[in-house]
C-alpha cells in the first residue's frame, strides 16, 4: 500500500489509524483525537489506538473529561506533565457551567524518563529588550543553582505551561489547534532529524508545525477530505498525491 501523499519530509496515510500504527516508527506522537463527547458523527473515540502507538513519547490533546473516561487506555503510560491551551474565546452553550476557554495537552511516556527527549523551549523573557519597562522589576537571579552551577541571565525563560493562542480561523477543521501550541510540544519531544507522528492529522496542523521545526512527519486520517487539506497545507502541486478527486488531480 502506498501513502496518500509523500514529499520526502511529510507523509500522509488515508484510513483508520489502527491499521497503520503498529508498523509506523517515529520519535514522538503529537495528536488531537476525537474526544467522543458529542453526538456528531465524526466525534468517535477509536478504541485501542493508544496501545498501538510505537513511540515511547506521546502528546495527546483532550479535555479532562476525556482523559478520565479513557484512563484505562493509558495504562502502562506515565503522565509527565500537562500543558494548557488558553483560548481567546471559549466554546459550549451550557449556562450552568463556567465558560470553557481552555484545553489540555498531556505528555505521556513509557520506559525510563532518561530515555525521553525533554528539551524545554526557551522564550524571550517579557520586557527583556525593553529596559525602561523593567525599572521596577526585581533583579534577575544571579549566583548559583543546585550544585554550584553558575547561572547567567540570558534574557530568556522556560516556555510556560499555559500557552495563550488565538483559535484558528473557522472553515478548515472544527477542532483545529493553533501552530503556536503544537510547535513547542514538537521542539520539546522530537530530536533534530526525528519523526513526528499524528494518527488524527485533521487539517495538518501537526504536520505543518513539524515541517516548520525542520523535522519529518507522518500523518494519518480516516477522512479523505482531511488528507486533501493536509496535503494542500504542507505540499505543492508537483508532489505526488493519491486519491480520486484530490486537490492535486487524479490518482497516480
Residue pairs with C-beta under 8 A, 6 or more apart in sequence:
2 242
3 11
3 12
3 13
3 242
4 12
4 13
4 14
4 224
4 227
4 231
4 241
4 242
4 243
5 11
5 12
5 227
5 230
5 231
5 235
5 239
5 240
5 241
5 242
6 12
6 239
6 240
7 234
7 235
7 239
7 240
9 211
9 216
9 217
10 207
10 210
10 211
10 216
10 217
10 218
10 219
10 234
10 235
11 216
11 217
11 218
11 219
12 201
12 204
12 207
12 218
12 219
12 220
12 221
12 227
12 230
12 231
13 20
13 24
13 218
13 219
13 220
13 221
14 220
14 221
14 222
14 224
14 227
14 242
14 243
15 220
15 222
16 46
16 222
17 46
17 49
17 52
17 199
17 200
17 220
17 221
17 222
18 46
18 48
18 49
18 52
20 199
20 220
21 49
21 52
21 53
21 54
21 199
21 220
22 52
22 54
24 54
24 197
24 218
24 220
25 54
25 55
25 195
26 54
26 55
26 194
26 195
26 196
26 197
26 218
27 55
27 57
27 117
27 189
27 190
27 191
27 194
27 195
27 196
28 55
28 57
28 58
28 59
28 117
28 186
28 189
28 190
28 194
28 196
28 197
29 53
29 55
29 57
29 58
29 59
29 60
29 196
29 197
29 198
29 199
30 59
30 182
30 185
30 186
30 189
30 196
30 197
30 198
30 206
30 209
30 210
31 58
31 59
31 60
31 61
31 197
31 198
31 199
31 200
31 206
32 60
32 61
32 62
32 175
32 177
32 200
32 202
32 206
33 45
33 46
33 49
33 60
33 61
33 62
33 199
33 200
34 42
34 43
34 44
34 45
34 46
34 175
34 200
35 43
35 45
35 62
35 63
35 65
35 66
36 43
36 44
36 45
36 66
36 69
36 70
37 43
37 63
37 65
37 66
42 174
42 223
45 66
45 70
47 73
48 73
49 199
50 58
50 60
50 70
50 73
50 74
50 77
51 73
51 76
53 197
53 199
55 197
56 109
56 110
56 111
56 115
56 116
57 107
57 108
57 109
57 116
57 117
57 189
58 77
58 107
58 108
58 109
59 105
59 106
59 107
59 108
59 185
59 189
60 105
60 106
60 108
61 85
61 103
61 104
61 105
61 177
62 103
62 104
62 105
62 106
63 103
63 104
64 104
67 74
67 104
67 106
74 108
76 110
77 108
77 109
77 110
78 108
78 109
78 110
78 113
79 106
79 107
79 108
80 107
80 108
80 109
80 113
80 116
80 118
81 106
81 107
81 161
82 104
82 105
82 106
82 107
82 161
83 104
83 105
83 106
83 107
83 161
83 162
83 163
83 181
83 184
83 185
84 102
84 103
84 104
84 105
84 161
84 162
84 163
85 102
85 103
85 104
85 105
85 163
85 165
85 177
85 178
85 181
86 101
86 102
86 162
86 163
86 164
86 165
87 101
87 102
87 103
87 165
87 167
88 101
88 164
88 165
88 166
88 167
89 101
89 167
90 99
90 100
90 101
90 102
91 100
92 99
92 100
105 181
105 185
107 185
107 189
109 116
116 189
117 188
117 189
117 190
117 191
117 194
118 188
118 189
119 187
119 188
120 158
120 159
120 188
121 158
121 159
121 184
121 187
121 188
122 156
122 157
122 158
122 159
123 156
123 157
123 158
123 159
123 160
124 155
124 156
124 157
125 155
125 156
125 157
127 133
127 134
127 137
128 155
128 156
129 155
140 153
141 151
141 153
142 151
142 153
143 150
143 151
144 150
144 151
145 151
159 184
159 188
163 180
163 181
163 184
165 178
165 180
165 181
166 178
167 176
167 178
168 176
168 177
168 178
168 205
172 203
172 229
173 202
173 203
173 226
173 229
175 202
176 202
176 203
176 205
177 205
177 206
178 205
179 205
179 208
179 209
179 212
182 205
182 206
182 209
183 209
183 212
183 213
186 196
186 206
186 209
186 210
186 213
186 215
187 213
190 196
190 210
190 213
190 215
192 214
192 215
193 215
193 216
194 215
194 216
195 215
195 216
195 217
195 218
196 206
196 207
196 210
196 215
196 216
196 217
196 218
197 217
197 218
197 219
197 220
198 206
198 207
198 217
198 218
198 219
198 220
199 220
200 220
200 221
201 207
201 219
201 220
201 221
201 226
201 227
201 230
202 221
202 226
202 229
202 230
203 226
203 229
203 230
203 233
204 219
204 226
204 229
204 230
204 231
204 232
204 233
204 234
206 217
206 219
207 217
207 219
207 230
207 233
207 234
208 233
208 234
210 216
210 217
211 217
211 234
217 234
219 227
219 230
221 227
221 230
224 243
224 246
227 243
227 246
228 241
228 243
228 246
228 247
231 239
231 241
231 246
231 247
231 248
232 247
232 248
235 241
235 248
237 248
239 248
240 248
240 252
241 247
241 248
241 249
241 252
242 251
242 252
243 251
244 250
244 251
